Structures are given as structure tokens and as C-alpha cells.
Amino acid sequence: MKLYEHFPSSDKYYLVYEFCSDGDLKNQIEKVGKMTESATLEIVGQMALALICLSEKQIIHRDIKPENIFIQKGVAKLGDFGLCERGTIEIRHAMVGSPAF
């Protein structure tokens, strides 16, 4: 997702991203009931590219799930970086993210 602005407060850090009018992947799946194989492969490919980009920057997302994959004009975009960290061995073994996933 495109990052437009970022700013800290006394106890948090705020990120302002683009608005994805098509919602998140969870809502898309609930709308259509079942995605086609080609649509699924398209999203998986786009997420693979996102993960390659993050890996090159040594960023670990740590909360990838349908609710954090947003759709804008047919393009899947990874969002919600609230749990992300710079990659270290210690961080990679930490238990984080959503319990259901």
C-alpha cells in the first residue's frame, strides 16, 4: 500500500495509507463465496512480490491474513504494518500476530 504520511505521538506511531475502496481480501471472499483458481494465483503472486520487497528491506510483517490484504482495482496490497519489525533471529522466533492464524 502507498504510504502517504507518518507521524509519532507520545506513545504511538501513526501511518496514513492509501484508501483501498474494494476492501480487504476477507470481505472479497465473503462476497463471492469462493474465488477462482486464477484469481487466487493472482493474489498469491502479488503477495509474493510484496514479501520479496519486504525481505530485501529486512522487514518482517508478522500478521499476514486476509484482513490485512487490501484490494484496489484488482490489485492486492499488503497493509497493517502495526506488528512489523526489522528482521533479526530473535524476532523471527517470537510469537506475534492474530491468534487464529
N, C-alpha and C positions, 0 to 999 in steps of 0.2 A: 504494500500500500504506500501511496505517496505521503510523506511526512511534510506537513505544511509549517508546523510551529512546535516548539518545545520550550518549556519553562518550569523552573522549580518553585515550590512553595516552601514553607518552613519544614514540612515533614513528608512531602510527596514530590514527584516529578511528573509533569503533565505533557502528553504528546497529543498533537492535533493532526489527525489523518484525514485523507480524502473521504468523502461520503460515498459509499457503495450502495446505490439505490436498489440493487437487486437483492439485497440482504445477504445472509450467510448461507453456507452450504447446508446446514441443518434445516433451515426453512425451505430451501430449494428441494431437498429430498422429501420433506413432508408434503410439499405442494404436488410433486409429480408422482410420489409413491415409490417409484423405482427408477433409477437412472439407467440409461442405455450404456452398453459397454464402451461405445466411442466417447460419450460424454464423460464417463468415469476416467478413461485413459487420458483425455484432455486435461482434466483437473489434476490427476496424478503427475502428469508431465510438467504442468505449470508449478506444482508444489515441489517437484524435484529440482527445477531451476531455482526456485526460491531458497531451497535448502543448500544448494551449491553456492549461491551468493552469500548466504549467512555463514557457511563453513569457511569460505575464503576470507571473511572478516572476523573469524573465530567467535561467532555469536551462536549461542545455543538458545533456541526458542523456549523449550521446556513445557509447552502447553498446546501442542498441535491437536486440534479436534475440529469437528465440523463447524462448531460455533465460532471458531477463530479463523475460518477460511471464508472470505467475503467475495461476492461476485459482482462485477461491474461490466456490463455489456459483454457478457460471455467469458470474461477473463477472471480466473480465480486469483485472489490476492491474500497472502498470509498477513494476519493482523494480530492485535492484542499481545504486545510485547512486554506486558507487565511482569512476567516471570523470567525474562531473558537475562542472560549473563554472558560475560566473556568466558570463553572455554578454558577450563583447567581440569585436571584429572579429578580433583576433589568435587568440583561442581557437577561433573558428569555422573557421579555416583550418588548424588543427593536425590532424595525422594521429593519431587515437586509436581505441580500440575493439578489437574482435576482428578479426584479420587476414582470416578467412574471410568477413567481412561488409563 
